[in-house]
Amino acid sequence: MLKNVKTGEKGRIPRVTRFHLRNLDVFPNTVLSPMDGVTDAPFRRLCRVLSGNRMGLLVSEFVPTDGDAVFNLEGHKQLRFFPEEKPFGVQIFGRFPDKMAAAAVKIAGALKPDYIEVNAGCPAPKVAGKGSGSGLLRDLPRLQEILHDVRTALDQNGLDLPLTLKCRIGWDSESINVMETLAIAEGEGVEMLTVHGRTRLQGYNGLADWDWIGKVAAAAKIPVIGNGDVNSVARAFDCIENYGVAGVAIGRCAMHNPWIFGQIADAWEGKPAHVITAAEALDVFKLYYGFKIEDGSTDKGAEGRLKQLAARLCKGFCLDGADSGLAGADDVAMQVRQELLSSSCAAELLERAESLKQGIARDLKFDPDRLANLNGAKETEIKYGDQFKGR
């Protein structure tokens, strides 16, 4: 577990700072984890700009394949990406091998992503409960059939691009089967495996089990990317050094700190750490808003995403010159957060961000490393019933 890992020394560079996905040289060895309703093109572009164009790999929000009788590219806004996002992969999910294969062929042929990824990790009841996402971990023969059919369909249509897989370590603690998943993946031509170190039952609660991720990395012949609780440069260093992964995937931390990928790249390049000022942190809302509007969002839709980001990012504010852990540090962060979240529209939120820069933010610093907990709501049980009907 990560709680037993020693923190990486400041200024140290891990032995592995890049990896290869077939002919792609990926630096830094990071992946922005797809998060439904978060990591759309505007958010990915935001992270890329803030990283100085050093993001490793980007992946789409997951794209459903079960719903359409014939997969329709125009029906899935998750497929939109910009040229500057490459190398870029499209992640698909579903429970029917033929539909997954057909969707992969259409996407690869029309959009020319750098790779196709199969999702066997999403824990959402509406996904896993219907037998796709992490629900596939309860039906490994079906997962194998999906991987086989997708790989075969791509090859038969002359679409020579890598196939990757994202999974969790198992459905619950009594059925951890990630080593079996690895064997299936390698046998079916998967060229990179991303392992989220939680079970489906955990959801996003508790700590990711990096011991299991390390076991997979040690046994694998393909690059293994570790996912779970990577919330700082030091944590990324520790995971790569201590668990032998080829790289790390970062999800919720990017909502608290969209600069994290650039911070990792700076560290791996031996550059001084970039100190993010409170004013710089508040300026991110204007940049993000511009990307949302350019992507065709309504003003109301953009407002929602700005508030989504503010709810996370503002937790990093604290008094300048003071210990982030001191009493009162959270009160200041809450004050900034409430100012932004109580805005009546996007324009007011942007005005308040500018006002905060001229006011309270002059006495603040932005310290995202003070965030120790990225966990979501606790899930205590999985309800069984009609999850696997319609197979």
Secondary structure, DSSP 8 states (H G I E B T S, - for coil): -GGGS----TT---S---EEETTEEESSSEEE---TTT-SHHHHHHHHHHTTS--SEEE---EE-SS-SS--GGG-GGG---GGG-SEEEEEE-S-HHHHHHHHHHHHHHH--SEEEEEE----HHHHTTTSGGGGGG-HHHHHHHHHHHHHHHHHTT----EEEEEEEESSTT-B-HHHHHHHHHHTT--EEEEEEEETTTTT-S---HHHHHHHHHH-SS-EEEES---SHHHHHHHHHHH--SEEEE-HHHHH-TTHHHHHHHHHTT------BHHHHHHHHHHHHHHHHHTT--HHHHHHHHHHHHHHHGGGEEETTS-TTSTTHHHHHHHHHHHHHT-SSHHHHHHHHHHHHHTGGGGEEE-GGG--------------SSTTTT-
